[in-house]
């Protein structure tokens, strides 16, 4: 027994497979909230109604997904806020952190002053790295990450 069809599965195929598996094991599925009355898959008419309603639920899901994706792409193109959690450290604070680290201030101290973990600071420095900036070679042949032309050594403390 299930109250609404949309809670049963993610797609029409999943719902039909589940209904068939249940039927093969002698279990009839009963959907309680379909507007008119209960749907019992143990009857041919109930099985047909279940199949049609599962297809309609899948179509509704795809339409909703399409609308959301369209809205996100329009908001992204317009430069609008997409929501989500605001970052604790701004880009200017991150730039200042990179300057401090380049000036040999310990990463742990910089992270503590920003109120974030060292791991978060390392991650933010990595993701803030401009893609078009070349990393200069340092001793040992490795390339440290850069931020706006600054070399930011990533070392564990």
Secondary structure, 3 states (H helix, E strand, C coil): CECCHHHCCCCHHHHHHHHHHHHHCCCCCEECCCCCCCEECCCHHHHHHHHHHHHHHHHHHHHHHHHHHHHHHHHHHCCCCCCCCCCCCCHHHHHHHHHHHHCCCCHHHHHHHHCCCHHHHHHHHHHCCCCCCCCCECCCCCECCEECCEECCCCCC
